[in-house]
Amino acid sequence: MRIHIDIARQTLELFAADGACIRCYAVSTAAKGVGEHEGSECTPRGRHRIRAKIGGGASAGAVFRGRRPTGEIWTPQLAAAHPGRDWILSRILWLCGEELGRNRGGVVDSMRRYIYIHGVADDLPMGVPHSHGCINMRNRDVIELFDLVGVGTAVYIEGGFKSEVQHGFDTSGRFANRPPCNVERACRPPF
């Protein structure tokens, strides 16, 4: 399995070992755009891996702080009681960078920046950037993805509004010759 996140399209595609695209989801990346530096609140680019899976078996909408369940389930009332909180819900796929000096080590380390693929409140729009650097997904989508991938799954985050690569993974782990995802379960509408 391999994951491709396209920041320009605001999508996450899951590819099987044979290269077939088996899932495509609308996501939301950083409101501040792409970037690797600590404190930037930007989504990092390049090759990553899933370092840890957190939240297996938790209820949809389960709230996490510091990668630990709080015992709360997200509701609009809970959100109103905690305005401005960065909600991390349902599941966490914690990413670690694989490119020394780009997204690994020093002030550009994706893992030390706590970059996750995680669920958010279902009333937030997908398909438009609004996160604080993470890759946000609908709760049902992140739960499904969590169950399909394992620790060590390759993740490539393609950044900006000009494609860095054309299609599919090449020998460096980046996508090369990637056809558009053509599966029965196409990307869900952004809203």
HURAUR-V334726 format. One record per helix or strand. SS is the DSSP state (H for helix, E for strand). FROM is the first residue (numbers start at 1). TO is the last residue. If there is no record, write none. Layout:
ss=SS from=FROM to=TO
ss=SS from=FROM to=TO
//
This chain:
ss=E from=2 to=6
ss=E from=11 to=15
ss=E from=21 to=26
ss=E from=28 to=28
ss=E from=30 to=30
ss=E from=34 to=34
ss=E from=43 to=43
ss=E from=46 to=54
ss=E from=62 to=65
ss=E from=68 to=73
ss=H from=76 to=81
ss=E from=88 to=97
ss=E from=100 to=100
ss=E from=104 to=104
ss=H from=106 to=108
ss=E from=116 to=119
ss=E from=131 to=131
ss=E from=135 to=137
ss=H from=139 to=148
ss=E from=154 to=158
//
